[in-house]
């Protein structure tokens, strides 16, 4: 990737990635709302339990070779060939392992429905290896147009399959078939669009060159996945499938929109930072602008969501999802920290410092596990508080590593987020007053929800685009997330160098 045109490539990449994330996540959110009305929390709980097992196995799916194809400075044909065959071999081994381990998983979660569900869901492992190499090569070149088309096809078909099966009364199996449809259609589409033909002759030449980074990336993935799912594990084992269904919906309501921002930024930042390994000052400049942009997008939205959740969740999903409200509000606070932690993890990863991330994610996972077990005595509410505490830990650890790699410190963090934070505080204060006013007059819940959202959004927009020059600058940074993470960096190098 030539350094002289990285800005243009990044701008184009973010544009296509934004289109991909917003369209796919939009479809998924609508589909999720429909399925939440057609299915029960227990149905989502059983899939959540099975997803813990398949998700953990998925960390080993390609041994990090896909990411190594993106990060490696020089890439040959032997690296692509060996990456495919390593991925395919691992996929076969993982499928067999999950098939044999399914009865033990059912016994652990005390739910025999896990056995057939796991064995069917694991079929996705035999499909996905065919898409690893073409997706990695496209990401390396910051080409997100073709993955957008392939991913959109998988998302649309998946939603259609899931809703159709739910209407026909298939229960939790609706979610299983939707997941398989997404994997199959997405993989077939990316191979067709890129005209990728898997190598027929087995070869592991070049695998040694990819193994070092791949092993480190896998270690990070293991710890990161454990940290992301260990609270699910605790809720599913210490509580029950209904509690897990409620907890996962609360988590998804907060993190699905954040996934749009995180997926948009992180997937582009990784190859961008990999190309800036020899220029930490410029990487620091990029990080400051990115954190301003993502916090301007996420902070006000999370704040307004937390205020409106008591009406938003029951009205959208149904009254039986009411117990998810308080956990979702707590997770909104964790989401704000995660917005800052995730982009900060991309710079060390792009610089090749994956081994330094392994133990940090391990500390995060251990903190979350201990906190979740302790908090489970108060149900999913206690586990939600444990999630917030553990997120503080991982943000602190990522911030320290970010400083070690680029010199981006707490003062830079404060400079990047102070206006988005102020905007959010004002929006949440006034929307809370509006909600209290509407509730005091016994208005219909839809009116309360609409008024709360309207006040919060109008206030945030008015401040961000109002007379304050700093706030308008934040608005421009927010839009720059759509235009490109690297767009206009050269013009701001001097400014960021003085922060």
N, C-alpha and C positions, 0 to 999 in steps of 0.2 A: 504494500500500500504506500504509494508515494506521499511523502510528507507535504509536498507543495499543494496537493489538492485534497488533503484530508478534510479541510473545512467544508468544501463543496460536497464531498462524499457524506460527511456526517449530517449536513443539513438535509440532503436527500434521504438518507437512511432514517433520520428521525421522523421525517414527514411520512414515509411509508410505514414505519413502525407505529407511529401515532394512529394512522388510519387502521392498521391491523388491530392494535390494542383496543381502540374505542369501538370499532365495529364488532370484534369478537366478544369483548367483555359485555358490550351492550346486549348482544344476542344471548349470551350466557346468563346475564342478570334477568332478562325477561323470561327466559326458559326456567331459571331457578324459581322465580316467583310463581309461575304457572304450576311447576311441579310441586312446590310447597303447598299449594292449594289442593292438588290432586292426591298427594301422598301424606303420610304421617311422620312425625319426628322419628319414630322407630325405624322407618324405612331408610331414612338418611343415616341413622345411627349404625345400622348393619353395614352399609356401604362405607361409612367412615371407619369402622373397625377393619374391614378388609383392605381399605386404602392405606392403612398404617403399614400393613405387611407388604403389599405390592409397592408402595412408595419407598420403603426402606430397601427392598430388593432393587428397585429402579436406580438407586444411587450407584450400584455396581454395574449397571447395564452396559456401559461402554468403557469402564475403568478410566474415565476422564479423557479418553483419546479424542473425542469430539472437540472438547475445549482446547486440547493440545494442538489440534489442527489450526485453531484460530490464533493461538498465542505464539507458535513457533515462527521465528523470523524467516527461515528458509524451508520450503516445502517441496518434496519430490513425489513422484508417482508412487514410489514404494511406501510412502507414509499413508497415502490415501488407501492403497490396497490393504495394508496391514490393519488400518483402523477399522475397515469394514469387517474383516475376518475375525478380529479380536472381539468386536461388538457382537457378531453373529454367534460366536462360540459362547460368550458370556450369556447371551440371551437364552440359548438352549439350556445351559446349566441352571440358570435361574428359574426357568419354567419347571424343570424337573424338581428342583428344590422346593418350590412353592407347592407343587402338586403333592409331594410327599409330606410336606409340613402342614398342609391344610388341616388335618384332624387335630394336630396339637394346637394350632391357632384357635380352632373352635373350642377346644377344651379350656384354653387360657381365658378367652373372653366369655366362656360359659354360654355359648350360643352355637348350636350345631349348624345353623344356616350358613355359617362362615365357610364350611367345607366346599359345597358346590359353587358358591359365589367366588371364592378365591381361585378355584381351578379354572373357572371361565374367564375371570378378569385377567389371569396370568397369560392368556393367549395373546394379549397385546405385546408381550415381550418378544414373541416370535415375529411380530409385524414391524416394530419400530426400528430394528437395525438397518433396514433398507433406506431409511431417511436420514441417518446420522451424518454420513459423509456429505451429501449434497447440502444439507442445512448448515453444516459447519463451514463449508467452503463459501457459501453465500454470505454468512455472517462475517467471515474473514474479509470479504470484499465490500462489506457494508451494503450488501444488496438485500433489502427487505421487501422489495416489491413482489418477487415470486413466492417467498414464504407467506406473504399476506394472502395471496390468491389461494394457495394450498390450504392454509389454516382456516380461511373463511369457509371453504367448501366443507372441511371437516366439522366446523362449528355448526353450520346450518343443518347438515345431515344429522349430526348428533342430537341437536335440539328436536328435530322432527321425529327421530326415532324414540327419544325419551318420552316426549309428550304423547305420541301415538300409543306407545306401550302402556303408559299410565292410564290413559282414557280407556284402554281395553282391559284394565284391571290386573296388570302384571306386577303391581306393587314395586318392591325394591328391585326386581329384575329389570324394570324400566331404566334404572340408573346404570345397571351393568351393561345392557345392550347399547345404551347411549355412549358410554365410555369406549366400548369396542368399536363402534361406528366412527367415532372421532379419530381414533388411532389409525384405523384402516384407511379411511378416506383421505386423511391428511397425508399419510405416508405415500399412498399411491399417487396422489396429486403432485407432491413435490418431486417424485421421480419422473413423472410425465412432463412436468413443466421444465425441469432442468435436463431432461433427456439422459438421466443418469442410469447407467447399466452396471449393476454390481459385478465385480470381477469374478469370473467363473473358476479361475485357478487359485486355490488357497496359497497364501503367502503371508509370512510374518516378518519379512524383511522391512526394516525401518521401524519396527515396533519398539526397539530399544530406545530410539531417539525420542519417542513420544511418552515413554513409560515414566520418566522422572516427574515431568509436570503432571501427567495424567494421574499418577499415584497421589501426588499432593492434592490435586483437584478433587480426587475421590475422597481423600481424607476430610477435606473441607466439606464436601457434600454429605458425608456420613454424619459429621457433627452438626452441620446445619440442618439436615433433615431431622435428626434426633431432637434438635432444639425446636423445630417447627411442629413436630408431631407428638412429642413426648407428653404434652398435656392431653392430647387425644387418648393416648395410651392409658394415662391415669384415670381419666373420666370413664373410658370404656371398661376398665377393669375394676376400679374402686366404686363406681356408681353403676350405670346401666346404659342400654342402647338408647332409651328415650332421652336421658340426660345428655348423652353424646350428640344426639341429633339436635337438641336445643343449643348445645355449646358450639357445634360446628356451624350452625346457621348464624349465630352471633358473630363468630369469627369471620365467616364468609361475607356477611353484610359489610363489615369494616374493611376487610382486606381484598375483596374482589375489586372495588374501585381503586384501591392502592396498587393492586396488581397491574392496572392499566398504566399507572405512572411508573411503577418499578420496572415492569417489563419493557416499557418504552425507553427508559433511560439506561437501565443496566445493560441491556443487550447491545446497545450502541457504545456505551462507555467502555466496555471490556476491550473491544478491538481498538478503540481510540486510544486508551491508555497504554495498550500493548505497543502501539506505534510511537508513543511518547516516552518510552522507557529511558531514553537518554536525556530527557528534558523535564526534570521534576518541577521547575518553576512554571513552565507552561501548563503542566498537568495540574498544578495547584490552582492556577487561574481558572482552568476549566471547572475544577471542583467547586470553587466559590460560586460561579455563575449557576452551575447545575443545582446546588443546594438552595440558592435563592429561588430559582424557578420552581423546583418541586415543592418547596415549603409554601410558596405562594399559591400553588394549585391545591395542595393537600390540607394545610392547616385550617383555612376557613371552612372547607367542606367537612372535615372531621368535627370541627366545633359545632357547626349547624346541625350535623347528623346527631351528635350527642344530645342536643337540646330537643330535637324533634322525634327522637327514637320512641318515646312512650306512645305516640300516635302512629308513627311511620310503620313500625314493625307489625302491630296487630292489624292495621288497615291493609297493608300490602300482602302479608303472608297468611293472615287469619288469626283469630283470637287465641288459638291453641299454641301460638308461638310467643305469647306474652312473657313467659319466664326468660326469654332471651334478651329482654330490654336492658336490664341492669348490666349483665355481662358485656353486651355490645357497647354500652356507654363507657365502661372501663377500658375495653379494648380500643376505643377511639384514642385514648391517651397513649396506649402502647403503639398504636398505628402512627402517631405523630413522630415518635422516636424512631420507629422502623423506617419511616420516610428518609430520615437523616442517616441511619446506619447502613442501609443497603447500597446507596451510591458510594459511600465512603469505603465499602469493601471492594469496589471494583478497581480502584487505583492500585492497591497492593497486589491484587490478582493480576491485573494487566502488567505490573512490574515483575511478575513471577514469584512473589513472596507468599505462595500458597501454604507452604509449611508453617509459616508464622500465624496463619489463620486457623490452623487445625486446633491447637490447644485452646485458642480463644473461644472457638465455637464449642469445644468440649466443656469449658467452664460454664458457658451459657446453658448448654444442655443439662449439666449437673444442677445448676441453680434452678432451672425451670422444673426439673423432675422433683427435687426436694421441696420446692415451694408448692408445686401442684399436689403432691401427696399430703403435705401439711394442710393446704387450703381445701382439699376435697371434703374435709369434715364439715365445711360450710357449703357443700354442693358446688355447682358450677360458678357461683359468685366468688367463692374463695379461690378457685382455680384461675379465674379471670384476673384477680389481684396478683396472683403469683406470676402470671404472664407479663403484667405490667412491670413488676419488680425485675424479672429476668431480662426484659427489654432494656431497662436502664443499664444493666450489666453489659450487654453486648454492644450497646451504643458506646459506652465508656471504653471498652476494649478496642473497638474498631477505630475510635477517635485517636487513641494512643498509637495504633499502628499506622494510621493515616499520617500523623505528625512525623513518625519515624521515617516514612518513605518520601514525604514531600515537604515537610515543614508547615503543613496546614494545621493550625492550632485552635485553641478555644476562642481566641480573639477573632480569628477568621470565621469560626462558626457563628459567634455572636453578631458579627457584621453581616453575615449572609442571611440570618433569619430574623433580625430584630423587627423589620417592618412587617413581614408576614405574620409574626407573632402578635404584634400590636393590632393589626387588622383583624386577626382572629378573635382577640380578646374583646374588641369593640363589637364585633358581629355577634358573638355569643352572649354578651351582656344585653344588647338590645333585643335580640330574638327571644331571650329568656323573659324579658319584660313583656314582650308582645304575647308570648304563650300564656303567661300568668294572667294578663288582661283578658284574653279570650276565654280561658278556663273559668275565670271568676264570673263570667256572664253566661255560663252553661251553653256555650256554642257547640254545634255538632263537631265530632272529632275531625272530620274532613276540613272544616273551616279552621279549626285550631291548627291543623297540620299545614294547610295552605298559607295561613297568616304567618306562622313561625318561619317557614321556609322563605316566604317572600321578603320578610323583614331582614332576615340574615343575609340573603343573597344581595338584596339591594344595598344594604349597609356595606358589605364587603366590596361590592363593585364600585360603589360611590367613592369609598376611601381610596381604593386602588387606582381609580382613574380620575380622582378629584384634583384639587389645587396643590396638594403636597407633592413637590418634585421627587422626593425619595420614594413615595408610594407609587407614583407613575413609573419610576425606574423599575420597581418590583414588578409592575404589570408587564413591562417590556421583557424583563427576564423570564416571566412566566410564559409569554408568547415565544421566547427564544427556545424553550423546550420543544415547541412544535417545529420551529424553523431549523434548529440544529444545535447540538451541544457545543459545537466548535465555532458556530457562526459569530463573526465579529470579535473573536477573542483577541486578535492582534491589537484592535483599537482599545482594549481594556487591560492589556498587560501592565501598563504603567500604573494604572489605578490599583489593580490587585497587588502589585508589588509593594505598595505602601501600606497595605492593611495589616 
